[in-house]
């Protein structure tokens, strides 16, 4: 049985170097993605921000951007 994971193998305490490298490469690519703003977050921002808009969607979190938009 072949067990490949970026996490340590609970049976052997080892990581597969190929999986670790692949995981790191994927995480770096994800950081470079320019994803569109969530519609609800954009609407709240345009209407004055979280202090001016009541949210009744049931969401557990909200993306808050700094002055640079990140």
N, C-alpha and C positions, 0 to 999 in steps of 0.2 A: 504494500500500500504506500503510495506516494503522498506526502503531506507537505504542501507548499504554502507558506504564509510569510507575511512581513512581520508578524507577531511571533514571539518565541514559541516554539513547539512545547506545549505543556508536558509532553512525554519526554522530551530530550533537552529542553531549555535552549534550543538553537534557533537562529533565524536563517532563512534562505537568502543569501546575498542577492540573487537575481530578483526575488520578490521585493526586497528592501529597495533596490535601485529602481525598479518599476514603480513602486509606490511613491518614491521621492519625485520621479519624473512626472508622474500624473499630478501630484500635488502642486508642482511648479507650473504645469500647464493650466491647472484650475485657477491659480492665482492670476494668470494673465488674461482670463476671460473677461470680456466687456459685456456683462449681462445687463439687460434692461432693468430699469427701476420697477419695483412692484407698483402696480397701479394704485392700490390703496395708500401706500406710503407717499407716492407722488401727489395724490389728491389732498391728503392731509397737509403736506408741505405747502401746496399752492393755496390752501384755505387758511393759512396762518400758523401751522405747526401744531404739535400735540397739546400745547397749552390752550389753543383756541378751538380745538375740534374734539368732540366726544366720539370715542370709538365704541361701537356696539357690535363688533363682528365676532367676538369670542376668541380672537387670536391671542395667543399666549405671549407674543413678542412683536417687536416692531424694529425695523432697521432705522437707525439714527445715523445720519451722515455728519461729518465734521465740515468745516468751512471749505475744504478742498473737494468735497463731494465723495469722500471715501468713508 
